[in-house]
Each structure stands twice: as structure tokens, then as C-alpha cells.
């Protein structure tokens, strides 16, 4: 899964967030994007699509 639209600043780049938004905009149900830093310690930003009300 991928975490929240409250972007975790040092880890999620604007580009990643924008890409996620693009990916999710075509999704009929989960058309909102959530991004968050992976707490496992990986420097990656984790993004996924969620229902808009879950943001």
C-alpha cells in the first residue's frame, strides 16, 4: 500500500507526487493520490491510489 496526501516532505518529490496524481486520475474509484515515506527506512517515497474521501 501507499500512504498519505500529507506529503512527507524530505522524501516525496514534487515529481513523484505529480506522477502519482497522473496515475490515479484515470482510476474510476481511487482517483486520489497518497504518498508517504516508507517507515522501513528505505529512502523511497511510497505512493498509491486511494478513494478521495480517504485522503
C-alpha distance matrix in Angstrom:
0.0 3.8 6.8 10.3 13.2 15.2 15.0 15.5 18.8 19.8 16.5 15.4 18.2 19.5 19.2 15.5 15.1 17.8 16.3 13.0 15.4 17.4 14.7 13.6 17.3 18.1 15.6 18.0 15.7 12.6 14.7 13.5 11.4 9.5 9.8 10.1 11.7 10.2 12.4 13.1 15.7 14.6 16.0 13.2 11.6 7.9 7.8 6.4 8.7 9.5 12.9 15.4 16.5 13.3 13.6
3.8 0.0 3.8 7.1 9.8 11.8 11.3 12.0 15.2 16.4 13.3 11.8 14.7 16.0 16.0 12.4 11.7 14.6 13.7 10.4 12.8 15.2 13.2 12.2 15.7 17.2 15.3 17.9 15.8 12.2 13.5 11.5 8.8 6.3 6.0 6.6 8.8 8.5 11.2 12.7 14.6 13.4 13.9 11.1 8.7 5.1 4.6 4.5 7.5 8.7 12.3 13.9 15.3 12.1 11.4
6.8 3.8 0.0 3.8 7.3 8.5 8.7 9.4 12.9 14.7 12.3 11.0 14.2 15.3 16.3 13.0 11.6 14.8 14.9 11.6 13.3 16.4 15.1 13.6 16.7 18.8 17.0 19.2 16.8 13.2 14.1 11.3 8.7 5.1 4.8 4.6 7.6 8.4 10.3 12.9 14.5 14.0 14.2 12.0 9.1 6.5 6.3 6.9 9.0 9.0 12.2 13.0 13.8 10.4 9.1
10.3 7.1 3.8 0.0 3.8 5.1 6.4 8.3 11.5 14.2 12.4 10.7 13.5 14.0 15.6 12.9 10.5 13.7 14.6 11.5 12.1 15.7 15.2 13.4 15.8 18.5 17.0 18.9 16.6 13.0 13.2 9.8 7.5 3.9 4.7 5.5 9.1 11.0 12.7 15.8 16.9 16.5 16.0 14.0 10.6 9.0 7.8 8.5 9.6 9.0 11.4 11.0 11.7 8.8 6.4
13.2 9.8 7.3 3.8 0.0 3.8 5.3 8.6 10.9 14.1 12.8 10.3 12.3 11.8 13.8 11.8 8.7 11.3 13.1 10.4 10.0 13.8 14.2 12.3 14.0 17.2 16.3 18.2 16.3 12.9 12.0 8.3 6.3 4.3 5.5 7.5 11.1 13.8 15.7 18.8 19.4 18.8 17.5 15.4 11.7 10.8 8.9 9.6 10.0 9.6 11.4 10.0 11.2 9.4 5.9
15.2 11.8 8.5 5.1 3.8 0.0 3.8 6.3 8.6 12.1 11.7 10.0 12.4 12.4 15.0 13.4 10.6 13.5 15.7 13.4 13.3 17.0 17.6 16.0 17.6 20.9 20.0 21.9 19.9 16.5 15.7 12.0 10.0 7.5 7.2 7.5 10.4 13.5 14.7 18.2 18.4 18.3 16.9 15.6 12.1 12.1 11.2 12.7 13.5 13.0 14.7 13.1 13.6 11.6 8.1
15.0 11.3 8.7 6.4 5.3 3.8 0.0 3.8 5.6 8.8 8.2 6.3 8.8 9.3 12.0 10.4 8.2 11.5 13.5 11.8 12.4 15.9 16.6 15.8 17.6 20.8 20.4 22.8 21.2 17.6 16.6 13.0 10.2 7.8 5.8 5.8 8.1 11.6 13.4 16.6 16.3 15.8 13.8 12.5 9.2 10.0 9.6 12.1 13.7 14.2 16.6 15.3 16.4 14.3 11.0
15.5 12.0 9.4 8.3 8.6 6.3 3.8 0.0 3.8 6.2 5.9 6.0 9.2 11.0 13.6 11.8 10.6 14.2 15.8 14.3 15.6 18.8 19.2 18.7 20.9 23.9 23.3 25.9 24.1 20.4 19.8 16.3 13.2 10.3 7.5 5.5 5.9 9.6 10.8 14.1 13.3 13.2 11.3 10.9 8.3 9.9 11.0 13.9 16.2 16.8 19.4 18.5 19.3 16.8 13.8
18.8 15.2 12.9 11.5 10.9 8.6 5.6 3.8 0.0 3.8 5.5 5.8 7.7 9.4 12.5 11.7 10.9 14.0 16.0 15.4 16.5 19.5 20.4 20.3 22.1 25.3 25.2 27.9 26.5 22.9 21.7 18.3 15.2 13.0 10.1 8.7 8.6 12.3 13.5 16.5 14.9 14.6 11.8 11.9 9.8 12.3 13.2 16.4 18.7 19.6 22.1 20.8 21.9 19.8 16.5
19.8 16.4 14.7 14.2 14.1 12.1 8.8 6.2 3.8 0.0 3.8 6.2 7.7 10.5 12.9 12.2 12.6 15.6 17.1 16.9 18.6 21.1 21.8 22.3 24.3 27.2 27.3 30.3 29.0 25.3 24.3 21.1 17.7 15.4 12.0 10.2 8.6 11.8 13.0 15.3 13.0 12.6 9.4 10.4 9.4 12.7 14.4 17.9 20.7 22.0 24.9 23.9 25.2 22.8 19.7
16.5 13.3 12.3 12.4 12.8 11.7 8.2 5.9 5.5 3.8 0.0 3.8 6.4 9.8 11.4 9.7 10.6 13.9 14.7 14.2 16.5 18.9 19.1 19.7 22.1 24.7 24.6 27.7 26.5 22.8 22.0 19.1 15.5 13.2 9.5 7.7 5.9 8.8 10.9 12.9 10.9 9.7 6.6 6.8 5.7 9.1 11.2 14.8 17.9 19.6 22.7 22.3 23.8 21.2 18.3
15.4 11.8 11.0 10.7 10.3 10.0 6.3 6.0 5.8 6.2 3.8 0.0 3.8 6.6 8.2 6.4 6.8 10.2 11.2 10.7 12.8 15.2 15.6 16.3 18.5 21.2 21.3 24.5 23.5 19.8 18.7 15.9 12.3 10.5 7.0 6.9 6.9 10.1 12.8 15.0 13.7 12.0 9.2 7.7 5.1 7.9 8.8 12.4 15.0 16.9 20.0 19.4 21.3 19.0 16.0
18.2 14.7 14.2 13.5 12.3 12.4 8.8 9.2 7.7 7.7 6.4 3.8 0.0 3.8 5.2 5.2 6.3 8.6 9.9 10.7 12.4 14.2 15.3 16.6 18.2 21.0 21.7 25.0 24.6 21.1 19.4 16.9 13.5 12.7 9.7 10.4 10.6 13.6 16.4 18.3 16.7 14.6 11.4 9.9 7.9 10.7 10.9 14.2 16.6 18.8 21.7 20.7 23.1 21.3 18.1
19.5 16.0 15.3 14.0 11.8 12.4 9.3 11.0 9.4 10.5 9.8 6.6 3.8 0.0 3.8 5.5 5.1 6.0 8.5 9.8 10.4 12.2 14.1 15.2 16.2 19.1 20.3 23.4 23.3 20.0 17.8 15.4 12.5 12.6 10.5 12.3 13.4 16.5 19.4 21.5 20.2 18.2 15.1 13.3 10.7 12.8 11.8 14.6 16.2 18.3 20.7 19.3 21.9 20.7 17.3
19.2 16.0 16.3 15.6 13.8 15.0 12.0 13.6 12.5 12.9 11.4 8.2 5.2 3.8 0.0 3.8 5.4 5.0 6.0 8.4 9.7 10.3 12.1 14.0 15.1 17.5 19.0 22.4 22.7 19.6 17.4 15.7 12.7 13.4 11.5 13.6 14.6 17.1 20.4 22.0 20.8 18.2 15.3 12.9 10.9 12.7 11.5 14.1 15.7 18.4 21.0 20.1 23.1 21.9 18.9
15.5 12.4 13.0 12.9 11.8 13.4 10.4 11.8 11.7 12.2 9.7 6.4 5.2 5.5 3.8 0.0 3.8 5.4 5.1 6.1 8.5 9.8 10.4 12.1 14.1 16.3 17.2 20.7 20.6 17.3 15.6 13.8 10.4 10.6 8.4 10.6 11.7 13.8 17.3 18.8 18.0 15.3 12.9 10.0 7.6 9.0 7.8 10.7 12.8 15.7 18.7 18.3 21.1 19.5 16.8
15.1 11.7 11.6 10.5 8.7 10.6 8.2 10.6 10.9 12.6 10.6 6.8 6.3 5.1 5.4 3.8 0.0 3.8 5.5 5.1 6.2 8.6 9.8 10.5 12.0 14.9 15.6 18.8 18.4 15.1 13.1 10.8 7.6 8.2 6.8 9.7 11.8 14.4 17.7 19.8 19.3 17.2 15.0 12.2 9.0 9.6 7.5 9.7 11.1 13.4 16.0 15.1 17.9 16.5 13.6
17.8 14.6 14.8 13.7 11.3 13.5 11.5 14.2 14.0 15.6 13.9 10.2 8.6 6.0 5.0 5.4 3.8 0.0 3.8 5.4 5.0 6.2 8.6 9.8 10.4 13.2 14.8 17.9 18.3 15.4 12.8 11.3 9.0 10.8 10.3 13.4 15.6 18.1 21.4 23.3 22.9 20.5 18.1 15.3 12.4 12.8 10.3 11.8 12.3 14.8 16.9 15.8 19.0 18.3 15.5
16.3 13.7 14.9 14.6 13.1 15.7 13.5 15.8 16.0 17.1 14.7 11.2 9.9 8.5 6.0 5.1 5.5 3.8 0.0 3.8 5.4 5.0 6.1 8.6 9.9 11.8 13.4 16.9 17.6 14.7 12.5 11.8 9.4 11.3 10.8 13.9 15.8 17.5 21.2 22.5 22.3 19.5 17.6 14.3 11.8 11.8 9.3 10.4 11.2 14.4 17.0 16.6 20.0 19.1 16.8
13.0 10.4 11.6 11.5 10.4 13.4 11.8 14.3 15.4 16.9 14.2 10.7 10.7 9.8 8.4 6.1 5.1 5.4 3.8 0.0 3.8 5.3 5.0 6.0 8.4 10.6 11.1 14.6 14.7 11.5 9.8 8.7 5.9 7.9 8.0 11.5 14.0 15.5 19.1 20.6 20.9 18.5 17.0 13.6 10.6 9.6 6.3 6.8 7.6 10.8 13.5 13.5 16.8 15.6 13.5
15.4 12.8 13.3 12.1 10.0 13.3 12.4 15.6 16.5 18.6 16.5 12.8 12.4 10.4 9.7 8.5 6.2 5.0 5.4 3.8 0.0 3.8 5.5 5.2 5.9 9.0 10.1 13.0 13.3 10.6 7.8 6.8 5.4 8.5 9.8 13.5 16.4 18.4 21.7 23.6 24.0 21.8 20.2 16.9 13.7 12.7 9.2 9.0 8.2 10.5 12.4 11.5 15.0 14.7 12.5
17.4 15.2 16.4 15.7 13.8 17.0 15.9 18.8 19.5 21.1 18.9 15.2 14.2 12.2 10.3 9.8 8.6 6.2 5.0 5.3 3.8 0.0 3.8 5.5 5.3 7.3 9.5 12.7 14.0 11.9 9.1 9.6 8.7 12.0 13.0 16.6 19.2 20.8 24.4 25.9 26.2 23.6 22.0 18.6 15.8 14.9 11.5 11.1 10.2 13.0 14.6 14.1 17.9 17.8 16.0
14.7 13.2 15.1 15.2 14.2 17.6 16.6 19.2 20.4 21.8 19.1 15.6 15.3 14.1 12.1 10.4 9.8 8.6 6.1 5.0 5.5 3.8 0.0 3.8 5.7 6.3 7.6 11.3 12.4 10.2 8.4 9.4 8.4 11.3 12.4 15.9 18.4 19.4 23.0 24.2 24.9 22.2 21.2 17.5 15.0 13.4 10.0 8.8 8.0 11.3 13.4 13.9 17.6 17.0 15.8
13.6 12.2 13.6 13.4 12.3 16.0 15.8 18.7 20.3 22.3 19.7 16.3 16.6 15.2 14.0 12.1 10.5 9.8 8.6 6.0 5.2 5.5 3.8 0.0 3.8 5.3 5.2 8.6 9.0 6.6 4.7 6.0 6.1 9.5 11.7 15.3 18.3 19.4 22.7 24.3 25.3 23.1 22.3 18.7 15.8 13.7 9.9 7.8 5.5 8.1 9.7 10.3 13.9 13.6 12.8
17.3 15.7 16.7 15.8 14.0 17.6 17.6 20.9 22.1 24.3 22.1 18.5 18.2 16.2 15.1 14.1 12.0 10.4 9.9 8.4 5.9 5.3 5.7 3.8 0.0 3.8 5.5 7.9 9.4 8.1 4.8 7.0 8.3 12.1 14.4 18.2 21.3 22.8 26.0 27.8 28.6 26.4 25.3 21.8 18.8 17.0 13.3 11.4 8.8 10.5 11.0 10.6 14.4 15.0 14.1
18.1 17.2 18.8 18.5 17.2 20.9 20.8 23.9 25.3 27.2 24.7 21.2 21.0 19.1 17.5 16.3 14.9 13.2 11.8 10.6 9.0 7.3 6.3 5.3 3.8 0.0 3.8 6.3 8.9 8.7 6.7 9.8 11.2 14.7 17.0 20.6 23.6 24.6 27.9 29.3 30.4 28.0 27.2 23.5 20.8 18.8 15.1 12.8 10.1 12.0 12.4 12.9 16.6 17.2 16.9
15.6 15.3 17.0 17.0 16.3 20.0 20.4 23.3 25.2 27.3 24.6 21.3 21.7 20.3 19.0 17.2 15.6 14.8 13.4 11.1 10.1 9.5 7.6 5.2 5.5 3.8 0.0 3.8 5.6 5.5 5.0 8.5 10.2 13.4 16.1 19.5 22.6 23.2 26.3 27.7 29.2 27.1 26.7 23.1 20.3 17.7 14.1 11.1 8.0 9.3 9.5 10.9 14.3 14.6 15.0
18.0 17.9 19.2 18.9 18.2 21.9 22.8 25.9 27.9 30.3 27.7 24.5 25.0 23.4 22.4 20.7 18.8 17.9 16.9 14.6 13.0 12.7 11.3 8.6 7.9 6.3 3.8 0.0 3.8 6.2 6.3 10.0 12.7 15.7 18.9 22.2 25.5 26.1 29.0 30.5 32.2 30.3 30.1 26.5 23.6 20.9 17.3 14.1 10.6 10.6 9.4 10.8 13.6 14.8 15.8
15.7 15.8 16.8 16.6 16.3 19.9 21.2 24.1 26.5 29.0 26.5 23.5 24.6 23.3 22.7 20.6 18.4 18.3 17.6 14.7 13.3 14.0 12.4 9.0 9.4 8.9 5.6 3.8 0.0 3.8 5.7 8.6 11.4 13.8 17.3 20.3 23.7 24.2 26.7 28.4 30.3 28.8 28.8 25.4 22.5 19.5 16.1 12.6 9.0 7.8 6.0 8.3 10.6 11.5 13.0
12.6 12.2 13.2 13.0 12.9 16.5 17.6 20.4 22.9 25.3 22.8 19.8 21.1 20.0 19.6 17.3 15.1 15.4 14.7 11.5 10.6 11.9 10.2 6.6 8.1 8.7 5.5 6.2 3.8 0.0 3.8 5.6 7.9 10.1 13.5 16.5 19.9 20.5 23.1 24.9 26.7 25.2 25.1 21.8 18.7 15.8 12.4 9.0 5.3 4.3 4.1 6.6 9.4 9.3 10.3
14.7 13.5 14.1 13.2 12.0 15.7 16.6 19.8 21.7 24.3 22.0 18.7 19.4 17.8 17.4 15.6 13.1 12.8 12.5 9.8 7.8 9.1 8.4 4.7 4.8 6.7 5.0 6.3 5.7 3.8 0.0 3.8 6.6 9.9 13.1 16.6 20.1 21.3 24.1 26.1 27.5 25.7 25.1 21.7 18.5 16.1 12.4 9.7 6.2 6.4 6.1 6.3 10.0 10.6 10.4
13.5 11.5 11.3 9.8 8.3 12.0 13.0 16.3 18.3 21.1 19.1 15.9 16.9 15.4 15.7 13.8 10.8 11.3 11.8 8.7 6.8 9.6 9.4 6.0 7.0 9.8 8.5 10.0 8.6 5.6 3.8 0.0 3.8 6.7 10.2 13.6 17.2 18.8 21.4 23.7 24.9 23.5 22.7 19.6 16.1 14.0 10.4 8.4 5.6 5.2 5.8 4.8 8.4 8.4 7.1
11.4 8.8 8.7 7.5 6.3 10.0 10.2 13.2 15.2 17.7 15.5 12.3 13.5 12.5 12.7 10.4 7.6 9.0 9.4 5.9 5.4 8.7 8.4 6.1 8.3 11.2 10.2 12.7 11.4 7.9 6.6 3.8 0.0 3.8 6.6 10.2 13.7 15.4 18.3 20.5 21.5 19.9 18.9 15.9 12.3 10.4 6.9 5.8 4.7 6.0 8.4 8.0 10.9 9.7 7.7
9.5 6.3 5.1 3.9 4.3 7.5 7.8 10.3 13.0 15.4 13.2 10.5 12.7 12.6 13.4 10.6 8.2 10.8 11.3 7.9 8.5 12.0 11.3 9.5 12.1 14.7 13.4 15.7 13.8 10.1 9.9 6.7 3.8 0.0 3.8 6.8 10.5 12.2 14.8 17.3 18.3 17.2 16.5 13.7 10.2 8.1 5.4 5.4 6.1 6.6 9.6 9.5 11.4 9.0 6.8
9.8 6.0 4.8 4.7 5.5 7.2 5.8 7.5 10.1 12.0 9.5 7.0 9.7 10.5 11.5 8.4 6.8 10.3 10.8 8.0 9.8 13.0 12.4 11.7 14.4 17.0 16.1 18.9 17.3 13.5 13.1 10.2 6.6 3.8 0.0 3.8 7.1 9.3 12.2 14.7 15.2 13.9 12.8 10.2 6.6 5.4 4.1 6.5 8.8 10.1 13.3 13.2 15.0 12.4 9.9
10.1 6.6 4.6 5.5 7.5 7.5 5.8 5.5 8.7 10.2 7.7 6.9 10.4 12.3 13.6 10.6 9.7 13.4 13.9 11.5 13.5 16.6 15.9 15.3 18.2 20.6 19.5 22.2 20.3 16.5 16.6 13.6 10.2 6.8 3.8 0.0 3.7 6.3 8.6 11.5 11.9 11.3 10.5 8.8 5.7 5.2 6.4 9.1 11.9 12.7 15.9 16.0 17.1 14.1 11.8
11.7 8.8 7.6 9.1 11.1 10.4 8.1 5.9 8.6 8.6 5.9 6.9 10.6 13.4 14.6 11.7 11.8 15.6 15.8 14.0 16.4 19.2 18.4 18.3 21.3 23.6 22.6 25.5 23.7 19.9 20.1 17.2 13.7 10.5 7.1 3.7 0.0 3.8 6.0 8.7 8.4 8.0 7.2 6.5 4.8 5.9 8.7 11.8 15.0 16.2 19.5 19.7 20.7 17.6 15.4
10.2 8.5 8.4 11.0 13.8 13.5 11.6 9.6 12.3 11.8 8.8 10.1 13.6 16.5 17.1 13.8 14.4 18.1 17.5 15.5 18.4 20.8 19.4 19.4 22.8 24.6 23.2 26.1 24.2 20.5 21.3 18.8 15.4 12.2 9.3 6.3 3.8 0.0 3.8 5.4 6.2 5.9 7.1 6.4 6.3 6.0 9.6 12.1 15.6 16.8 20.3 21.2 22.1 18.7 17.2
12.4 11.2 10.3 12.7 15.7 14.7 13.4 10.8 13.5 13.0 10.9 12.8 16.4 19.4 20.4 17.3 17.7 21.4 21.2 19.1 21.7 24.4 23.0 22.7 26.0 27.9 26.3 29.0 26.7 23.1 24.1 21.4 18.3 14.8 12.2 8.6 6.0 3.8 0.0 3.8 5.2 7.2 8.9 9.6 9.8 9.7 13.0 15.3 18.5 19.1 22.3 23.2 23.6 20.0 18.7
13.1 12.7 12.9 15.8 18.8 18.2 16.6 14.1 16.5 15.3 12.9 15.0 18.3 21.5 22.0 18.8 19.8 23.3 22.5 20.6 23.6 25.9 24.2 24.3 27.8 29.3 27.7 30.5 28.4 24.9 26.1 23.7 20.5 17.3 14.7 11.5 8.7 5.4 3.8 0.0 3.8 5.7 8.9 9.8 11.2 11.0 14.6 16.7 20.1 21.1 24.5 25.8 26.3 22.7 21.7
15.7 14.6 14.5 16.9 19.4 18.4 16.3 13.3 14.9 13.0 10.9 13.7 16.7 20.2 20.8 18.0 19.3 22.9 22.3 20.9 24.0 26.2 24.9 25.3 28.6 30.4 29.2 32.2 30.3 26.7 27.5 24.9 21.5 18.3 15.2 11.9 8.4 6.2 5.2 3.8 0.0 3.8 6.2 8.5 10.5 11.6 15.4 18.1 21.7 23.0 26.5 27.4 28.1 24.7 23.1
14.6 13.4 14.0 16.5 18.8 18.3 15.8 13.2 14.6 12.6 9.7 12.0 14.6 18.2 18.2 15.3 17.2 20.5 19.5 18.5 21.8 23.6 22.2 23.1 26.4 28.0 27.1 30.3 28.8 25.2 25.7 23.5 19.9 17.2 13.9 11.3 8.0 5.9 7.2 5.7 3.8 0.0 3.8 5.3 8.3 9.6 13.4 16.3 20.0 21.9 25.5 26.5 27.8 24.4 22.8
16.0 13.9 14.2 16.0 17.5 16.9 13.8 11.3 11.8 9.4 6.6 9.2 11.4 15.1 15.3 12.9 15.0 18.1 17.6 17.0 20.2 22.0 21.2 22.3 25.3 27.2 26.7 30.1 28.8 25.1 25.1 22.7 18.9 16.5 12.8 10.5 7.2 7.1 8.9 8.9 6.2 3.8 0.0 3.8 6.6 9.4 12.8 16.2 19.9 21.9 25.5 25.9 27.5 24.4 22.3
13.2 11.1 12.0 14.0 15.4 15.6 12.5 10.9 11.9 10.4 6.8 7.7 9.9 13.3 12.9 10.0 12.2 15.3 14.3 13.6 16.9 18.6 17.5 18.7 21.8 23.5 23.1 26.5 25.4 21.8 21.7 19.6 15.9 13.7 10.2 8.8 6.5 6.4 9.6 9.8 8.5 5.3 3.8 0.0 3.7 6.2 9.4 12.8 16.5 18.9 22.5 23.1 25.0 22.0 20.0
11.6 8.7 9.1 10.6 11.7 12.1 9.2 8.3 9.8 9.4 5.7 5.1 7.9 10.7 10.9 7.6 9.0 12.4 11.8 10.6 13.7 15.8 15.0 15.8 18.8 20.8 20.3 23.6 22.5 18.7 18.5 16.1 12.3 10.2 6.6 5.7 4.8 6.3 9.8 11.2 10.5 8.3 6.6 3.7 0.0 3.8 6.4 10.1 13.5 15.7 19.3 19.6 21.5 18.7 16.5
7.9 5.1 6.5 9.0 10.8 12.1 10.0 9.9 12.3 12.7 9.1 7.9 10.7 12.8 12.7 9.0 9.6 12.8 11.8 9.6 12.7 14.9 13.4 13.7 17.0 18.8 17.7 20.9 19.5 15.8 16.1 14.0 10.4 8.1 5.4 5.2 5.9 6.0 9.7 11.0 11.6 9.6 9.4 6.2 3.8 0.0 3.8 6.9 10.6 12.7 16.4 17.3 19.1 16.2 14.5
7.8 4.6 6.3 7.8 8.9 11.2 9.6 11.0 13.2 14.4 11.2 8.8 10.9 11.8 11.5 7.8 7.5 10.3 9.3 6.3 9.2 11.5 10.0 9.9 13.3 15.1 14.1 17.3 16.1 12.4 12.4 10.4 6.9 5.4 4.1 6.4 8.7 9.6 13.0 14.6 15.4 13.4 12.8 9.4 6.4 3.8 0.0 3.8 7.1 9.7 13.3 14.1 16.4 13.9 12.2
6.4 4.5 6.9 8.5 9.6 12.7 12.1 13.9 16.4 17.9 14.8 12.4 14.2 14.6 14.1 10.7 9.7 11.8 10.4 6.8 9.0 11.1 8.8 7.8 11.4 12.8 11.1 14.1 12.6 9.0 9.7 8.4 5.8 5.4 6.5 9.1 11.8 12.1 15.3 16.7 18.1 16.3 16.2 12.8 10.1 6.9 3.8 0.0 3.8 6.6 10.3 11.8 14.2 11.9 11.0
8.7 7.5 9.0 9.6 10.0 13.5 13.7 16.2 18.7 20.7 17.9 15.0 16.6 16.2 15.7 12.8 11.1 12.3 11.2 7.6 8.2 10.2 8.0 5.5 8.8 10.1 8.0 10.6 9.0 5.3 6.2 5.6 4.7 6.1 8.8 11.9 15.0 15.6 18.5 20.1 21.7 20.0 19.9 16.5 13.5 10.6 7.1 3.8 0.0 3.8 7.1 8.8 11.6 10.0 9.7
9.5 8.7 9.0 9.0 9.6 13.0 14.2 16.8 19.6 22.0 19.6 16.9 18.8 18.3 18.4 15.7 13.4 14.8 14.4 10.8 10.5 13.0 11.3 8.1 10.5 12.0 9.3 10.6 7.8 4.3 6.4 5.2 6.0 6.6 10.1 12.7 16.2 16.8 19.1 21.1 23.0 21.9 21.9 18.9 15.7 12.7 9.7 6.6 3.8 0.0 3.8 6.1 8.2 6.4 7.1
12.9 12.3 12.2 11.4 11.4 14.7 16.6 19.4 22.1 24.9 22.7 20.0 21.7 20.7 21.0 18.7 16.0 16.9 17.0 13.5 12.4 14.6 13.4 9.7 11.0 12.4 9.5 9.4 6.0 4.1 6.1 5.8 8.4 9.6 13.3 15.9 19.5 20.3 22.3 24.5 26.5 25.5 25.5 22.5 19.3 16.4 13.3 10.3 7.1 3.8 0.0 3.8 5.5 5.5 7.3
15.4 13.9 13.0 11.0 10.0 13.1 15.3 18.5 20.8 23.9 22.3 19.4 20.7 19.3 20.1 18.3 15.1 15.8 16.6 13.5 11.5 14.1 13.9 10.3 10.6 12.9 10.9 10.8 8.3 6.6 6.3 4.8 8.0 9.5 13.2 16.0 19.7 21.2 23.2 25.8 27.4 26.5 25.9 23.1 19.6 17.3 14.1 11.8 8.8 6.1 3.8 0.0 3.8 5.4 5.7
16.5 15.3 13.8 11.7 11.2 13.6 16.4 19.3 21.9 25.2 23.8 21.3 23.1 21.9 23.1 21.1 17.9 19.0 20.0 16.8 15.0 17.9 17.6 13.9 14.4 16.6 14.3 13.6 10.6 9.4 10.0 8.4 10.9 11.4 15.0 17.1 20.7 22.1 23.6 26.3 28.1 27.8 27.5 25.0 21.5 19.1 16.4 14.2 11.6 8.2 5.5 3.8 0.0 3.8 5.6
13.3 12.1 10.4 8.8 9.4 11.6 14.3 16.8 19.8 22.8 21.2 19.0 21.3 20.7 21.9 19.5 16.5 18.3 19.1 15.6 14.7 17.8 17.0 13.6 15.0 17.2 14.6 14.8 11.5 9.3 10.6 8.4 9.7 9.0 12.4 14.1 17.6 18.7 20.0 22.7 24.7 24.4 24.4 22.0 18.7 16.2 13.9 11.9 10.0 6.4 5.5 5.4 3.8 0.0 3.8
13.6 11.4 9.1 6.4 5.9 8.1 11.0 13.8 16.5 19.7 18.3 16.0 18.1 17.3 18.9 16.8 13.6 15.5 16.8 13.5 12.5 16.0 15.8 12.8 14.1 16.9 15.0 15.8 13.0 10.3 10.4 7.1 7.7 6.8 9.9 11.8 15.4 17.2 18.7 21.7 23.1 22.8 22.3 20.0 16.5 14.5 12.2 11.0 9.7 7.1 7.3 5.7 5.6 3.8 0.0
